[in-house]
């Protein structure tokens, strides 16, 4: 019986793969670092190996597979299933849908990872009854998925909701995409790490270093540790990132009038005790009164598995349409 779903979340630094049941239970999962940045063929071999190992672990074969769902970093040509010039993966016009489907031998549903996360939130999270919400991931980079009238907003070919690349700081830091002033360049985990490095290069932030392994540069995680011990410099860096994120969220609320903003990602969830109150305060002070009505700004409760759950949602929805 075809009652298992293959799911994979391809991130900028990690591959998270899992096998799920029809009811959304994760039967087995594996996480590995991306084996080769800039080499899509090697990453696809890695994914195939991970699935083979997991299928062997739970004793299933291809006859048990209902379908495969994949979340991949954008920009993504959704119509053709092609990853365009991805700044995180460094893939250029790679036809991932066709290539991975051939390797796995199953029907494959593909979307941008943040869109897939929004689908996971819609089916399994606290937004299951929302028809209008925006999912924002704050992690290595920043991305998002926009649900309007109960459906993912893709744009004409799938390029919608590249939220990390809205301009929030003209004349600011250069982003990995090549432009200056993107939200991702000022509020992501990568941005926080760069902020900490620049602080230390100026001879400051010495207490932050005490939370790092010897020779290790601070990441958002270490900044969080320092901030929770009252370190004023760490708190200031996190607050600045939160302020940029708040500008982006306020823009989205005024444009899309959602019921809910859902924040995820390692940084968004890990630093929510600092970032969420600051984002809420700014947004409710800077959007139209109409847009504040019934608006909630929350962190997802689905954690790291949100994209895997969204992959299951894609496959199950596709089955209903057949």
C-alpha positions in Angstrom: 0.0 0.0 0.0 1.3 3.5 -0.9 1.0 5.1 2.5 4.4 6.8 3.0 5.6 10.2 1.8 9.2 11.2 1.1 10.0 14.7 2.2 13.2 16.8 1.9 14.1 20.3 3.1 17.2 21.5 1.2 18.7 24.4 3.1 21.6 26.7 2.5 23.7 24.7 4.9 21.8 21.5 5.7 19.7 18.7 4.2 16.8 17.5 6.3 15.0 14.5 4.9 12.2 12.4 6.3 9.6 9.7 5.6 6.1 10.6 6.9 2.8 8.8 7.2 -0.5 10.0 5.6 -1.5 11.5 8.9 1.6 13.7 9.1 3.6 11.6 11.5 7.4 11.6 10.9 8.4 7.9 10.9 12.1 8.6 10.5 14.3 11.6 9.6 17.9 12.4 9.0 19.8 15.7 8.9 23.2 16.2 7.3 25.3 19.2 6.2 25.0 20.0 2.5 27.7 17.9 1.1 28.9 20.3 -1.7 27.8 23.9 -2.1 27.5 24.8 -5.7 27.3 21.1 -6.9 23.7 20.2 -7.3 24.4 16.7 -8.7 26.3 15.8 -5.5 23.5 17.1 -3.3 21.0 15.0 -5.3 23.2 11.9 -4.7 23.3 12.7 -1.0 19.5 13.0 -0.9 19.0 9.6 -2.7 21.4 8.0 -0.3 19.6 9.4 2.7 16.2 8.1 1.5 17.7 4.7 0.8 19.0 4.5 4.3 15.8 5.6 5.9 13.7 3.2 3.8 15.9 0.4 4.9 15.6 1.5 8.5 11.8 1.2 8.6 11.6 -1.7 6.1 9.8 -0.1 3.2 10.4 0.0 -0.6 9.3 2.1 -3.6 5.9 0.3 -3.6 5.1 2.0 -0.3 5.8 5.5 -1.5 2.8 7.8 -2.3 4.9 10.7 -3.5 7.8 13.0 -2.8 7.7 16.6 -1.6 10.7 18.9 -1.8 11.4 22.4 -0.4 14.3 24.2 -2.0 15.8 27.7 -1.5 14.8 30.3 -4.1 14.7 31.9 -6.4 12.7 29.1 -8.0 11.0 29.0 -11.4 8.0 27.1 -10.0 6.5 26.5 -13.5 9.6 24.7 -14.8 10.9 23.3 -11.5 14.2 25.1 -12.0 16.3 26.6 -9.2 17.6 29.9 -10.6 20.6 31.8 -9.3 20.3 30.7 -5.7 22.7 32.8 -3.5 22.7 30.3 -0.7 23.1 27.0 -2.7 25.0 28.7 -5.6 23.0 26.7 -8.1 22.4 28.3 -11.5 19.4 27.3 -13.6 19.3 23.7 -12.3 16.3 21.6 -13.2 15.9 19.9 -9.8 12.3 18.7 -10.2 13.2 16.6 -13.3 16.6 15.4 -12.1 15.5 14.3 -8.6 12.3 12.7 -9.8 14.4 10.6 -12.2 16.6 9.4 -9.4 13.8 8.6 -6.9 11.4 7.1 -9.4 8.4 8.9 -7.9 6.1 11.8 -8.7 7.7 14.8 -7.2 6.1 18.0 -5.9 8.4 21.0 -5.6 8.2 24.5 -4.2 10.3 27.1 -2.5 11.2 25.9 1.0 9.4 28.9 2.6 6.3 28.3 0.6 6.4 24.6 1.7 6.8 25.8 5.3 3.7 27.9 5.0 1.8 24.9 3.7 3.0 22.9 6.8 1.8 25.7 9.0 -1.6 25.8 7.2 -2.3 22.1 7.6 -0.6 21.2 10.9 0.1 24.4 12.7 -1.8 27.1 14.6 -2.8 28.7 11.3 -4.8 25.8 10.0 -8.0 28.0 10.2 -6.4 31.1 8.6 -7.0 32.0 5.0 -4.6 35.0 5.0 -1.2 34.7 6.7 2.4 35.2 6.1 5.2 32.8 7.2 8.6 34.4 7.6 11.7 32.4 8.3 14.7 34.1 10.0 17.6 31.8 9.7 20.9 31.7 7.8 18.9 33.9 5.4 15.4 35.3 5.4 12.5 34.1 3.3 8.8 33.7 3.4 5.5 32.3 2.1 2.3 34.2 1.6 -1.0 32.5 1.9 -3.9 34.6 0.4 -7.4 33.2 0.1 -6.1 29.9 1.5 -3.6 29.4 -1.3 0.2 30.1 -1.7 0.9 33.2 -3.7 3.4 32.2 -6.4 3.4 35.2 -8.7 3.7 34.7 -12.5 6.4 32.0 -12.5 7.0 31.4 -8.8 9.2 34.3 -7.7 6.8 35.8 -5.2 7.5 36.3 -1.5 11.3 36.7 -1.6 10.8 38.6 1.6 14.4 38.7 2.6 15.2 40.8 -0.4 12.9 43.7 0.3 14.9 46.9 0.7 15.0 48.1 4.3 18.3 49.9 4.6 19.3 51.9 1.5 23.1 52.4 1.5 23.4 49.5 4.0 25.3 46.2 3.9 25.6 44.3 0.6 23.5 41.1 0.5 24.6 37.7 -0.9 22.2 38.5 -3.8 24.5 41.4 -4.8 22.2 44.2 -3.9 22.6 46.7 -1.0 20.2 47.1 1.9 18.2 43.8 1.8 16.4 42.7 4.9 18.4 39.5 4.8 21.6 41.4 5.0 20.5 43.1 8.2 18.3 40.8 10.2 19.4 37.2 9.4 21.6 34.8 11.3 24.4 35.6 8.8 23.9 39.3 9.4 24.0 38.9 13.2 27.3 36.9 12.9 28.8 39.7 10.7 27.6 42.3 13.2 29.3 40.5 16.0 32.6 40.1 14.0 32.6 43.8 13.2 32.0 44.6 16.8 34.9 42.4 18.0 37.2 43.8 15.2 36.7 47.2 16.8 37.9 45.8 20.1 34.5 45.5 21.7 32.2 42.5 22.5 34.9 40.7 24.5 32.3 39.2 26.9 30.4 37.7 23.9 33.6 35.7 23.1 33.4 34.0 26.4 30.3 32.1 25.2 32.2 30.8 22.1 34.5 27.9 21.7 38.2 28.9 21.4 38.8 30.4 17.9 35.1 30.4 17.0 33.3 33.5 15.9 30.0 34.3 17.5 26.8 33.2 15.8 23.2 34.2 16.6 23.2 31.3 19.1 26.1 32.7 21.2 24.6 36.2 21.0 21.5 34.7 22.5 23.5 33.1 25.3 25.3 36.4 26.1 22.1 38.4 25.9 20.3 36.2 28.4 23.1 36.8 30.8 22.5 40.5 30.4 25.3 41.4 28.0 24.3 44.9 26.7 26.3 44.6 23.5 24.7 41.3 22.5 21.2 42.7 23.4 21.9 45.7 21.2 22.9 43.6 18.2 19.8 41.4 18.5 17.6 44.5 19.0 18.9 46.1 15.8 18.2 43.0 13.8 14.7 42.8 15.3 14.1 46.4 14.3 15.0 45.7 10.7 12.7 42.6 10.8 10.0 44.8 12.3 10.2 47.2 9.3 9.8 44.3 6.9 6.9 42.9 8.8 5.1 46.2 9.0 5.5 46.6 5.2 4.0 43.2 4.7 1.0 43.9 7.0 0.2 47.2 5.3 0.4 45.5 1.8 -1.3 42.2 2.4 -3.6 42.7 5.5 -3.0 39.2 6.9 -4.7 37.6 9.9 -1.4 36.3 11.2 2.3 36.7 10.9 4.1 33.5 11.7 7.9 33.6 12.4 10.1 30.5 12.1 13.7 29.6 11.4 16.5 28.9 13.8 17.1 32.6 14.6 13.4 33.6 14.6 12.5 30.8 17.1 15.7 30.7 19.0 15.7 34.5 19.7 11.9 35.0 19.9 12.0 36.1 23.5 14.0 39.2 22.3 12.7 39.7 18.8 9.0 39.0 18.9 8.0 41.7 21.5 10.1 44.2 19.6 8.5 43.3 16.3 5.0 43.4 17.7 5.5 46.8 19.3 6.9 48.4 16.1 4.3 46.8 13.9 1.3 47.8 16.0 2.6 51.3 16.2 3.2 51.7 12.4 0.4 50.0 10.5 -3.1 51.3 9.7 -5.7 50.7 12.4 -7.7 48.5 10.0 -4.7 46.2 9.5 -4.2 45.8 13.3 -7.7 44.4 13.7 -7.4 40.7 14.7 -3.7 40.6 13.7 -1.5 38.1 15.6 2.3 37.9 15.4 3.5 34.6 16.7 6.4 32.0 16.4 5.5 28.7 14.8 5.1 25.7 17.0 6.2 23.3 14.4 10.0 23.9 14.8 12.5 22.4 12.4 10.0 19.9 10.9 7.8 22.5 9.4 9.1 22.0 5.8 8.8 18.2 6.0 5.2 18.6 7.2 4.6 21.0 4.3 6.0 18.4 1.9 3.5 15.9 3.2 0.7 18.5 2.7 1.7 19.1 -0.9 1.7 15.3 -1.7 -1.7 14.7 0.0 -3.3 17.7 -1.7 -2.0 16.5 -5.1 -3.6 13.1 -4.4 -7.0 14.7 -3.6 -6.9 16.6 -6.9 -6.2 13.5 -9.0 
